[in-house]
């Protein structure tokens, strides 16, 4: 009985340690504020933005930045659709106001390692399974044709 309790206690302890590690590494210490598209463009055109980081994600741009008066670890996040109007407004506001730093991250179009793994191994697995099925059928047919 003590062995079962000890093993359950051991697995519970492992689970709690793993959960603690995940929570520590997932804890974002940056304070972020969500801005709507209109709020973002209003603050950008008013010259209150000091830093911008633009990341494309599908048909939307996620913009992280810092407003004037924000602390060092305080940011805003805004999602803006990918359109010509957005790009024109953004370029016009950036030219008018002095923004310390602008980062533009190009869209990452790399194929996942899992996709590569499965697309290269699945054809071989299918061929192997077909080979085993044919081999099984030949063995069954030979046994059926064998005289009793």
C-alpha positions as CSV (number, residue, x, y, z in Angstrom):
1,X,0.0,0.0,0.0
2,X,2.8,2.4,0.8
3,X,4.4,1.7,-2.6
4,X,1.3,2.8,-4.4
5,X,0.9,5.9,-2.3
6,X,4.5,6.8,-2.8
7,X,4.3,6.3,-6.5
8,X,1.2,8.4,-6.7
9,X,2.8,11.1,-4.6
10,X,5.9,11.0,-6.8
11,X,3.8,11.5,-9.9
12,X,1.8,14.3,-8.3
13,X,5.1,16.0,-7.3
14,X,6.4,15.7,-10.9
15,X,3.1,17.1,-12.2
16,X,3.3,20.1,-9.8
17,X,6.9,20.8,-10.6
18,X,6.2,20.7,-14.4
19,X,3.2,23.0,-13.9
20,X,5.3,25.4,-11.9
21,X,8.0,25.5,-14.6
22,X,5.4,26.1,-17.3
23,X,3.8,28.9,-15.4
24,X,7.2,30.6,-14.7
25,X,8.2,30.6,-18.3
26,X,4.8,31.6,-19.7
27,X,4.4,34.6,-17.3
28,X,4.8,37.7,-19.4
29,X,6.2,40.5,-17.3
30,X,5.5,43.1,-20.0
31,X,2.4,45.1,-19.3
32,X,0.4,45.5,-22.5
33,X,-2.6,47.5,-23.4
34,X,-4.9,46.5,-26.3
35,X,-5.7,49.4,-28.7
36,X,-8.3,49.3,-31.4
37,X,-7.4,50.2,-34.9
38,X,-8.9,53.7,-34.5
39,X,-7.1,54.3,-31.2
40,X,-3.9,53.2,-32.8
41,X,-4.1,55.5,-35.8
42,X,-5.2,58.4,-33.6
43,X,-2.2,58.0,-31.3
44,X,0.1,57.5,-34.2
45,X,-1.2,60.6,-36.1
46,X,-0.9,62.6,-32.9
47,X,2.8,61.7,-32.6
48,X,2.5,59.9,-29.3
49,X,4.1,56.7,-30.6
50,X,7.9,56.3,-29.9
51,X,8.5,52.7,-30.9
52,X,6.8,50.3,-33.4
53,X,7.2,46.6,-34.2
54,X,5.1,45.3,-37.0
55,X,4.5,41.6,-37.6
56,X,2.4,40.2,-40.4
57,X,0.1,37.3,-39.4
58,X,-2.1,36.0,-42.2
59,X,-4.2,39.0,-43.4
60,X,-3.6,41.1,-40.3
61,X,-0.7,43.1,-39.0
62,X,0.0,42.8,-35.3
63,X,1.6,46.0,-34.1
64,X,3.4,46.3,-30.8
65,X,4.7,49.6,-29.7
66,X,5.3,52.1,-26.9
67,X,3.5,55.4,-26.4
68,X,5.2,58.6,-25.1
69,X,5.0,58.5,-21.3
70,X,4.9,54.7,-21.1
71,X,7.4,53.0,-18.8
72,X,10.2,50.9,-20.3
73,X,8.3,47.6,-19.9
74,X,4.9,48.9,-20.9
75,X,3.6,48.3,-24.4
76,X,0.5,48.4,-26.5
77,X,-0.8,45.9,-29.0
78,X,-3.0,46.7,-32.0
79,X,-4.3,44.5,-34.8
80,X,-4.7,46.2,-38.2
81,X,-5.9,44.7,-41.4
82,X,-3.5,44.4,-44.4
83,X,-4.8,47.1,-46.8
84,X,-3.5,49.9,-49.0
85,X,-5.4,52.5,-46.9
86,X,-3.7,51.3,-43.7
87,X,-0.2,51.4,-45.3
88,X,-0.8,54.9,-46.6
89,X,-2.0,56.2,-43.2
90,X,0.9,54.5,-41.5
91,X,3.6,55.8,-43.9
92,X,2.1,59.4,-43.7
93,X,2.1,59.4,-39.9
94,X,5.6,58.0,-39.7
95,X,7.0,60.7,-42.1
96,X,5.3,63.4,-40.1
97,X,6.4,62.4,-36.6
98,X,9.8,61.3,-35.4
99,X,9.6,57.7,-34.2
100,X,12.7,56.4,-32.4
101,X,12.6,52.9,-33.7
102,X,10.6,50.9,-36.3
103,X,10.9,47.2,-36.7
104,X,9.2,45.3,-39.4
105,X,9.3,41.5,-39.2
106,X,8.7,39.7,-42.5
107,X,6.2,36.9,-42.5
108,X,7.7,33.6,-41.7
109,X,6.7,31.1,-44.4
110,X,8.9,28.2,-43.4
111,X,7.3,24.7,-43.3
112,X,6.9,23.1,-40.0
113,X,9.3,20.3,-39.1
114,X,6.4,18.0,-38.4
115,X,4.9,18.7,-41.8
116,X,8.2,17.8,-43.5
117,X,8.5,14.7,-41.4
118,X,5.1,13.4,-42.2
119,X,5.2,14.2,-45.9
120,X,8.4,12.3,-46.3
121,X,7.6,9.3,-44.2
122,X,3.9,8.6,-45.0
123,X,4.6,7.4,-48.6
124,X,7.0,4.8,-47.2
125,X,4.6,3.7,-44.5
126,X,1.9,3.2,-47.1
127,X,4.2,1.2,-49.4
128,X,5.2,-0.9,-46.4
129,X,1.6,-1.6,-45.4
130,X,0.7,-2.5,-48.9
131,X,3.7,-4.9,-49.1
132,X,2.5,-6.5,-45.8
133,X,-1.0,-6.9,-47.1
134,X,0.2,-8.5,-50.3
135,X,2.5,-10.8,-48.3
136,X,-0.4,-11.7,-46.0
137,X,-2.7,-12.5,-48.9
138,X,-0.1,-14.7,-50.6
139,X,0.4,-16.7,-47.3
140,X,-3.4,-17.1,-46.8
141,X,-3.9,-18.2,-50.5
142,X,-1.1,-20.8,-50.1
143,X,-2.6,-22.2,-47.0
144,X,-6.0,-22.4,-48.6
145,X,-4.6,-24.2,-51.6
146,X,-2.6,-26.6,-49.5
147,X,-4.1,-30.1,-49.6
148,X,-5.4,-31.4,-46.3
